[in-house]
């Protein structure tokens, strides 16, 4: 919630599983797959009855001394989940940008 203020209205962590409640009421559980602080990379998987396969990664790359690039990759099946996920990702990009730019 700290990384995306306004995008989520709830968050609970149980071991390696985080359950998020989105502002639209959608609830999703994610399992931490890998975290590499040195590489500035995190990988997680959405888990739930409706999900056949899911893998998401975010990694930050330095662009000189004062800039960076966030690469966010999300693969999921079934394809029908892609519309909702694409919309959610599009809505979260400006939220992330504000949080990172403003020191969120």
C-alpha positions, 0 to 999 in steps of 0.5 A, a space after each residue: 500500500 505504501 508503494 501504490 497509495 490509492 490503488 489498494 485499500 487492504 493488505 494482509 501478509 501470512 508467511 510468503 503470501 500477501 492478500 491485497 484488496 484493490 480499490 475496485 473491491 477485487 481481492 488477490 493473493 500473491 505468493 513471493 517467489 524470489 527477492 534479490 535486493 542486490 539486483 533490485 528485483 522481486 518476483 511473485 505469483 498470483 494464486 487462486 482458483 481462477 488462475 492457471 499460471 501467473 508470474 510477475 516480476 519487477 526490476 529496477 535498472 539504474 540510468 545514470 546517477 539520478 534516474 532509473 527504469 522500472 521493468 514490470 512483466 506479468 504473464 498469466 493464464 487464462 487469457 481472460 484475466 489479461 483484460 482486468 490485469 492490464 487495466 489494473 496495471 495501467 491504473 497503477 503505473 501513475 500511482 507508482 510514478 507519483 509515489 516514487 517521484 514524491 518519495 512516497 
